[in-house]
Amino acid sequence: MSYTVEQLVSVNPYNPDILPDLENYVNEQVSSQTYSLNANLCLLRLYQFEPERMSTQIVARILIKALMAMPAPDFGLCLFLIPERVTARFSQFWDEAAKSHHILDVIPGFEQAIQAYAVHVLSLTYQKIPRSILAESINIEGLSLDKFIEHHVANSGWATEKNQNKGQFIIFPRNEFNHPELKKSTADGIRLEHITRILPILG
Amino acid sequence: MAVATSYDHEQPIPGDSAAAGYDPNYVPDSVKSFVVHMYRHIREKNVYEIHQMYETSFQSISDRFFKDAPWPSVDSVAPYVDNDHVFCLLYREMWFRHLYARLSPTLKQRIDSWDNYCNLFQVVLHGVVNMQLPNQWLWDMVDEFVYQFQSFCQYRAKMKNKTEQEIALLRQFDQAWNVYGVLNFLQALVEKSTIIQILEQEKEGLEQFTATDGYDYSGGSNVLKVLGYFSMIGLLRVHCLLGDYHTGLKCLLPIDISQQGVYTSVIGSHITTIYHYGFANLMLRRYSEAIREFNKILLYIFKTKQFHQKSPQYEQILKKNEQMYALLAISLSLCPQVQLVEETVNLQLREKYGEKMMRMQRYDEEAFALYDELFSYACPKFITPSAPSYEEPLVNYNQDAYRLQLKLFLYEVKQQQLLSGVRTFLKVYSTISIGKLSTYMEVDEPTLRTILMTYKHKTHAVDSDGKITSNADIDFYIDDDMIHVVESKPAKRYGDYFMRQIVKLEGIMTDIDRIKLEDDSRVEILISHGIRSKREGGENHRGAGIQAGMSGIQDCQGRG
């Protein structure tokens, strides 16, 4: 194959012949921990046009990869394209997944992706968070948690603080969501062309 | 092309008794004159005259002779236009469009119309067209092409009442209005026209397109370029009909909707673009973007609709206008950013949906039902693009796509409702500890922390370029165990309000000045004349008029 899958998609966005390439590409994304929303949406589109060619297993993998892309809205985007009778069959799958670590084994990078997403929401919510709460949210403890925190202190602007009674705190970098005062003030401006309307009156 | 029109006799036109007397070969003089002139104007590239005939003559002849019957068959008019192949394709395009608008097409006619579009687009794509057609007409072609596709999908999905003959036809002509075919035609027009590159180069001043409204004044043809341009909007619409909002918005990217462009040169195209752009953003939870664009177009329609009263598109304009107010009401209920809405639009919105919007704020079952009602009224006509199963029993699936989109939308609304509990508490505190709030809400602390995080997740959307925007009217942050609430009060647009009042006051003062300057007796005549003419309408407005004027003045003084 002389073209990359991305090129195939951009040249043939509506070509049923590339369906097998796209299916292989989903599996490749899983094993190589890469991700292409465009290619996956293109595949879901082809499934939508020819439901008889749909593979439930591939759809499930696309959905998991989309979950891993949170907070991007990709998961929702995919759901818009999957007929109800198909998504209904997944409920069993999710039940399974919740009980075992099934997903984590099949999809490399799933845990890290969900941790990254949790950190994203935490940093929108908290200025300062107790270590125990952070541990719970990202499901890491002990030495691994120390390492995780160290890594973010070095790379993402986190800081730590010791409190005598309450133990360690993590301070997230300031953003306009956990420090609303940083939000640009939306002062009541009037555009010049509006002012010009009343200039003759004022004159 | 086989111009033989087989639709004439094979199937009666349903629900139309007048058609019984319809002779497809009878060509009234006005039609003769219409095609002869139209043909001449097209050959002479007289865009102005073509546009006049297309917009006005076609309508008036339709109203006079073809109110509930099709135009004469293409065969019968062909001799008047030298049997010109391209002209005949254009004529048939209008022929079918008229049929779709006034009668209900049979399956055979739907298939024939598809065939005609294929032939027409093939001619355009293979570059043998040397015409200059009005943007309005080119837009109508793309718009109608997508509309007939949508209409076909809806029709095909109603399998229950299909006759054996219809099913046989559907099987035989399974390529007609095939979704791949539709998308690939639009895509081919975009690519072959190189419109994306043209728009790119225009930014660097190397090319003129927008400045000439897409017309070619150096002897070339505008047809492929402008069809390619409008096809990007066609693609946006088709993808929205399929629920593929992300891809739809991507197709529109080459057009900068923050500025005027060829898409604003035709009102129908302007409205279709923004309606679908706004709807896609609404579904992607980018509410403020949807609000911003709905606001702009609604203001535009408010200011300009009077100029379109006689246009054949007028009804469509009004309908989309109403639908967009409904979508604006939804967006604002989920994301109360009223400051994005201009005063005029806001007034209209309150008038139409003020009461419903109050109830939608309540987060109960009734509110939920209102979201359902408004969404169902204002959403696009979603389609299932795949062919039906011809196995017995035949089932209707024309509602499937709509139900899926509605369900996902309402699921989102429901999630917002779940957060209403915490929102109610946040509204009344400026700071509250996690412990205290969890007691009030009767949940344990970890659950409350989860609810708070969910709230953050739901109220913060991530843009296509990764930028985070907050949709929340009540926001908060947590410092250790303490929740700090921030209410983002929408800044009232005093500026806008005062400007409006200043202009209004000036108008009233000018009126008063004029009355003062008038001779008393003349004022008497004026007033009595005014009263008489109003009395003829059956009411005495004198008192009311004066009162309204007074209160207008008081209003200005009081608030000023």
Boltz contact constraints between the chains, C-beta under 6 A:
constraints:
  - contact:
      token1: [A, 14]
      token2: [B, 180]
      max_distance: 6.0
  - contact:
      token1: [A, 14]
      token2: [B, 183]
      max_distance: 6.0
  - contact:
      token1: [A, 14]
      token2: [B, 184]
      max_distance: 6.0
  - contact:
      token1: [A, 49]
      token2: [B, 179]
      max_distance: 6.0
  - contact:
      token1: [A, 49]
      token2: [B, 385]
      max_distance: 6.0
  - contact:
      token1: [A, 49]
      token2: [B, 386]
      max_distance: 6.0
  - contact:
      token1: [A, 51]
      token2: [B, 386]
      max_distance: 6.0
  - contact:
      token1: [A, 71]
      token2: [B, 462]
      max_distance: 6.0
  - contact:
      token1: [A, 72]
      token2: [B, 462]
      max_distance: 6.0
  - contact:
      token1: [A, 73]
      token2: [B, 284]
      max_distance: 6.0
  - contact:
      token1: [A, 77]
      token2: [B, 246]
      max_distance: 6.0
  - contact:
      token1: [A, 79]
      token2: [B, 408]
      max_distance: 6.0
  - contact:
      token1: [A, 80]
      token2: [B, 243]
      max_distance: 6.0
  - contact:
      token1: [A, 81]
      token2: [B, 243]
      max_distance: 6.0
  - contact:
      token1: [A, 84]
      token2: [B, 404]
      max_distance: 6.0
  - contact:
      token1: [A, 121]
      token2: [B, 453]
      max_distance: 6.0
  - contact:
      token1: [A, 121]
      token2: [B, 456]
      max_distance: 6.0
  - contact:
      token1: [A, 121]
      token2: [B, 457]
      max_distance: 6.0
  - contact:
      token1: [A, 124]
      token2: [B, 456]
      max_distance: 6.0
  - contact:
      token1: [A, 125]
      token2: [B, 453]
      max_distance: 6.0
  - contact:
      token1: [A, 125]
      token2: [B, 456]
      max_distance: 6.0
  - contact:
      token1: [A, 125]
      token2: [B, 478]
      max_distance: 6.0
  - contact:
      token1: [A, 126]
      token2: [B, 478]
      max_distance: 6.0
  - contact:
      token1: [A, 127]
      token2: [B, 477]
      max_distance: 6.0
  - contact:
      token1: [A, 127]
      token2: [B, 479]
      max_distance: 6.0
  - contact:
      token1: [A, 128]
      token2: [B, 479]
      max_distance: 6.0
  - contact:
      token1: [A, 128]
      token2: [B, 480]
      max_distance: 6.0
  - contact:
      token1: [A, 178]
      token2: [B, 477]
      max_distance: 6.0
  - contact:
      token1: [A, 180]
      token2: [B, 486]
      max_distance: 6.0
  - contact:
      token1: [A, 186]
      token2: [B, 491]
      max_distance: 6.0
  - contact:
      token1: [A, 188]
      token2: [B, 491]
      max_distance: 6.0
  - contact:
      token1: [A, 188]
      token2: [B, 495]
      max_distance: 6.0
  - contact:
      token1: [A, 190]
      token2: [B, 495]
      max_distance: 6.0
  - contact:
      token1: [A, 194]
      token2: [B, 499]
      max_distance: 6.0
  - contact:
      token1: [A, 198]
      token2: [B, 499]
      max_distance: 6.0
  - contact:
      token1: [A, 198]
      token2: [B, 502]
      max_distance: 6.0
  - contact:
      token1: [A, 201]
      token2: [B, 506]
      max_distance: 6.0
